[in-house]
Amino acid sequence: MTTINFTKQEMQTVQELLREDTRPVPPVLFEQSMTDLGTAEILPKVFFDKDYHDLEVEKLWKKVWQWACREEDIPEVGDHVVYDIADLSVLVVRSATNEIRAFYNACLHRGTQLRATSGKVQAFRCPFHGWTWKLDGTLAHIPCRWDFEHVDNDAFRLPELKVATWQGFVFINFDLNCEPLEVYLENIPEHFKHFPLENHFTAVHVAKVMPANWKVTLEAFMEAYHSVTTHPQILTFTGDANSQYDVYGRHNRMITPFAVQSPHLGIQLDQQALAEAIAKFGGGDPAMVQVPEGMTARAYAAQAARQRIQENLNIDCSALSDTEMIDAIQYFIFPNFMPWAGVGAPLQFRFRPNGNDPNSSIMDVLLLQPCRPEMRPPSAKAHWLTPEESWTNAPELGGLGRVFDQDTSNLRRIQQGLKTFGKRSITLGKYQESRIQHFHQILERQLAL
């Protein structure tokens, strides 16, 4: 595809598009927050060095709040999720109707992992010798109790982690002296008052081991700069270079507008062609698209999204803005969680190390759909793809499967290239890659480097 050069002043900004919206726009989207983060370069070794990984385990993963599961994943007492990060394993369990706890996933007798998979139990029983704990972590039974007179029941409670919930997400923290989650999230709760994800359910969950360090994988989704080369099929309806980037204390945000063409195209599409391109990507029939005279493709696509949600989920989105219905409004909660706001692009991303291998990672993709609280559908079970499988083998992702395959192809080459780098450090763009620069500055601060 032929592309052209252009200046930043020659393209329509997110703020201009928001002012043209057909509905009132949440005020937090009109906020802009960007400071000069400098042009410091990043050493390649942070993406593959085992010592750096070990430092992250001690000073990052054992110290920060991290999303472990959704509340609807554990709706009933005894439901639990096994959450693994590096070589640490955690049991997140609904221990009572209105109570969620998290425990280290290890028997206090000889260290056996209590649960290998998520599921439902009445108690946690060690498969090795049968030591058993109640769902609240209290010791319930030891076979041959007479041989363990030295074991004090109170001292042998399962060690707990900190647990907190936000917007239907369950967070855990290994550090018992950590700051409260609501403090850690800074301005994120205020922003998401406009985007109530607690009124959503997990309609899709796909996970895959990726061929790159967790930071390499995460960073591929922090900027739209790569779209022109990696995802040329979306340029007809994606304002990639138009994206707005905002950085906060430890978190950040990207807003990428849809139903506008990329400035890279070099040709001017009319509103009908834009709307047809969106329909084709979503698996619809472009021949059925007819944009009324005087209506923009953005307004048309947003209205189509409202109708689709009304028909499929019986949810009224008539008051929601066009941007909430079609744009990519992607937040980043340090260190590894990307919650998306709005309804039209209901993605949620999580990135974490694959065990202690610094050269691979686990990526989780969720699609959260709105629902009525009294009619919440069951949470979708995770569909695990093998490392060799295509993302298109998860048809529930629709057209995103091909997009993720394109990203995965890049990641494999990035991970290898970083090890043979002929240059001492990595160079970032000041604006389009500002979120990556911000992420590394917060990471270095967390690691006390």
N, C-alpha and C positions, 0 to 999 in steps of 0.2 A: 504494500500500500504506500503510495506516495504521500509524504508528509511535508509540511512547510515550517519555516521558522516564524516566530511571532514574538511580540513583546507582551509582558504581563498586562500592559494597559489596553491591549487589543482584544481582550476576551471578557465576557460577561462574568462578573464575580458572583459568588454565592450570595452575598448581601443584596446585590441587585435583583437576583432571582427571588429571594425571600420577600422583597418589597412588592413583587408582582404576583404573589401568591393569591389564590382565590379564596382563602380562608385565613383567619387570624393565626399567626405563627407563634409558637411558644417563645417568650421573650429571651430565654437563655440561648436561642439559636442566633439572635442578633448580637450577642456578645462576641467580642474578638479579644484574644489574649495571645500576643506574640511578642517576644523580646529577642534581642540579638544574642543568640547562644554561642556565637563565635564559630570558628572553623577548625576546632581541634580535631585531629585525626585519630583513628582507632587502631590499635595494634591487632593484627590478625590472630595472634595466639589466644585471645579471649574466646575464640570460637572453637578451639580444639584442644587446648592445653588441659591436661588432667588436673594439674595443681590448681588451675583457675576454677575448674569444676568443683573440686573439693572445697575451695574457699567459698564458692556459692552455696554449697550445702550447709556449711557451718554458719555463714553470716547472712545468707539470704533466705533459703528455704526453711531454716529453723527459726527465723525471726519475723517473717512477714505474714500478713493475712493473705490467704489464698482460697479461691473458690474450689470446693470439694464436690458438691452435688447440688441439685435442686430439691426444694422441699417436697415436690410431688414425686421425687424418686423414692421417698421413704414415707408414704402416706399413713401407714398403719404401725402400731406398736410391734417392734421386732424387726421391721424392715431396716436394712442396713446397706451401706455402700462401702466397698473397700477402695480407699483412695491411696495411691502410691505416688511418691515423689522421691526421685533418686533411689536410695536404698531404704527409705523410710516408708512404713505402711501404717495406715490409720483405719480404724473402724468408725464410721459415722452412722449412728443408730438413732431411731426414734424410740427412746427408752420409756416414754409415757405419751399420752395423747397430745399434750402440749409441751413436750420436752425433747430436745435433741442433744445428744452427748457425742463426744469423740474420744476414743481410746487408742493407745498404741496397740497395734495388732500383733501381740506376742503374749504367749503364756508365761506367767511369772514363775513357773516351775523350772523348765529348761529351755525356754525361748521359742518353742514351736509357734509358728503363725497360726492364730486361732481360726481365721477364715481366709480361704484362697479366693473366693468370689463373693460378689454381692448376693443378697437374698433376704430370707426371712427366717428368724429363729426365735425360740422362747428363752434361750440362754446361750452364752458363748461357752462351748465345751471343747477343750483341747483334744484333737484327734489322736494324740500320742498316749497320754496317760489318763485322760478323762477329767482333769481339773476343770471346774465349771464356775462361771461367773454370771450373775444376774445382769439384766440389761442396764441397770444403773451402775454397774462396775463392782458391786460387792461380791466377795467370795462366797460361793454357794455350796461347793462340795469338793472334797479331796478324797479319792479312793485310799483306803488304808490310813485313815486320819490318825490312827494311833502312832504311826511312824513319823508324824510331822508335828509333834507337840511344840516344836520351836517356831512354828508358823503362826503368827498373830493375824487373825482375820482382817482387822482394820488396816494393818500394815500391808496386806496383800490385796487391797483394792486395785483394780486396773488403773494404771496412771492415765490421767485425763489430759486433754488438750483444751485450749480455749475454743469456744464455739460461738458464732453470732450469725444472724441472718439479715439479709437486705434484699428487697425486691424479689423474694422467693429463692434467692441463692443462699446456700449454706457455706459459710467460710470457717476455716480452722486456722489456728496459730499454735505452733509448738512452744512459743515463748509465753510462759504464764505471767510474765511481767510486762506484756506488750500493751500498747495504747489501745483504747477501745476502738472497735471497728468504725464506729461513726466518726471518730476523730481521724483515723487512718484514711478514710474515704474523702476527706476534705470537702470540696464543693460538689462532689458527684451526687450525693443524696438530694441536694437542692435542685440540681439539673433534672434528675429523674423523677421529681414530683410531677413533671409534665409527661413522663413516659412510664406508666405504671406496669412494669414487667411482672409484678406479683399477680396480675390478672391475666397471665399467659400460662400456657402449658407446653411441655416439650413434645412437639409434634415429630421432630426428626433429631436423631443423634447418631452421627457418624464419626468414627475415630480411626486413626491410621498412624503407624510409625513412619516418620518422615526421614529422608536421608541426609539430615543436616542437624547441626546444633540447634537447641531450642531458640536461641537468640537470632540465628540466621533465619529460621522459619518465621518467627514472630515479625521480624523486620520486613519480610516480604509483603506483609499486610498492613504496614504502617504508612505507606505512601502510594500514591497513584502514578508516580513518575514512570514506573515500569510498564504501564498499560500500553503505551504506543508501540512498544516492541514485543512485549510478551502476550498481550491480549488484543490484537488488532481487530478481532471480530466484535468488540464492544464499543469501538470508537464512534460508530454512527449514532450512538445514543448516550454516551458517557462524557461528561465534562471533566476529563482526567486532570488536565492542567489547570482547570478552574478551581480545583479543590481548595478549601480553606483549612488551615492547620492552626490549632490553638494549644498552648502549653500552660499548665498550671503548676502547683507545687511539686507533686510527684506523679501526677496523672496528665493525660492530654487527650486531644480530640481531632478528628478529621471529618469534614463534611464534603462529600463528592456528589455533585448534582447529576441526576439522570434526566432523560428526555431532553437533553441538549447535546449537540454534537461536540466532539473533541475539536479544539482549535487546531489540532495537528492535521485534520483531514485535507484541507486545501480546497475543498469544494463546499458550496453552500446548499444544505439540504432544506427542503421546505418542511412544514409541520406534518404533512401527511407522510412523508418519507421517514421522518423521525419516529412517528407512532407505529408505522409498519415494522421498523427495525426492532422496536421494543417487543412487539407482538411475536415476531419471529424468534427472538432470543428466548422468550418465555414459553415457546412451544405452541403458540397460537397460530391462527391463520391470518396472514397479513391482508388477504383479500376481504376479510370481514371488518377491517378497520376503515372508518370514515370520520375524519376529523371535521367537525362543522366549521364553516367559515367564521373567522374571527376568534377561534379557540386555539390555544397553543397545544403542542404535543404534551407538555407537562400537565396541563389541566386535564387533557383527555386521558392520559395514562393514570393520573391520580383518581379520576372518576371511575375508570374501569377497575382499578384496584379496590375502591370502596364497594362497588357492585359485587365483585368477586368474593370479598370477605362477607358481605351480607348474605349472599347466596350459599356459600360453603359453610360458614360458621355462625350465621344468624347474629352477627355483631354489627351494630350501627356505627359507622365511621364518618357519618355525614358532616360532623363538626371538625374533623381532623384536617389539618392543612395539607396542601399538595406535597410539601417537603417531607412530612411524616409518612406519607403514603408511598413515595417512590424513591427518595434519596437515600444514600448511604451515610448515615449519621453514626459514626463509629467512635466510641470512647475507648480509652485504654486505662485500665486500673493496674498500676504497677504491682507485681512485676510481670504478669503473664495472662491477664484476662482482658478480652475485648468485648464488652457488651455494646450492642447496637440499639439505638433508640428508634422510635417510630414503629410503624406497623408493616410497611411495604417491604422492608428488608430486615426480617426478624432474626438475623444471624447472631450467634454468640460464639466466640472463639476462645480456646484455651490452649496454651503451649507449655510443655514441661519436659524435663530431661527424660530420656528413655533409660531408666535405671542409672547406672554410673557411666554410660557411654557418652562422651562429649560430642560424638560424631553423628548422633541420631537423636530424635525427639518424638514426642507424642503430640499430635494435634487433634483436638476435639472440635467438631462443628455441630452446633445445635441450631435448630429453627424453632423459635418460640412463637406460637400462634395465640391470638387473644381468645379468651373464653369467659363464660359467666362463672363466677365462683361456685355457684350451686350446681353447675354442670361441667365440672372439670374432667376431661378425658384422662385415661391412664397415661402416664409418661412413657414415651417411646423407649424401648430397650436400645442400648448402644449397638450399632452395626459396625463391627470391627472389620476393616479391610486389611488384608495382608500387605506387607511392605511392597510387594510386587504388583498388587492389584491397581487398576485404574480407579480414580474417583467416580468415573461414570458407571462403575459396577454398583454404585449406590444411586439408583434412579430417583430416589426420594429427594435428591438434591437438585433435580432438574438440570438446567443449563449451567449451573455452577460446577458440575463435575468436570467439564472440559476446562473451565477456568482454573480449577485446582490442579488439574494435571499439568497445565502449562507452568504453573508456579512450582510444582514438584520437580519438573524437569530442570528448572533453573537452580533449585536448591541443591541438587546433587552436584551440579557443576560448580556452584559457589563453594560448597564445603571442600571440594577437592582443590579448587583454585586458590583458596586461602592458604593452603599448606605449601603451595609452590609459588607464592606471591613474589614477583620480582621487585616489588615496591615495599618500603618499610611499613607503610600504614595505609588505612582506608580513608578516602576522601568523600565527604558528604556535601550535598547541596545545602545552602543556607536556609532555604524556605521549604522546598518540597520534601526534603529529608530531615526537617527540623525535629520531628517527633523521634527519630532514631537518635539524633544527637542528644536530645533531652533524656531519652531512656538511658543512654550510656552514662550521662552525667549523674542521674539518680542512682544507677547501679553502682557506680564507683563510690558514691557517697555511702551507700548501704554497705559496701564491702570495706569501707574505710581505707581506700587506696589513695 
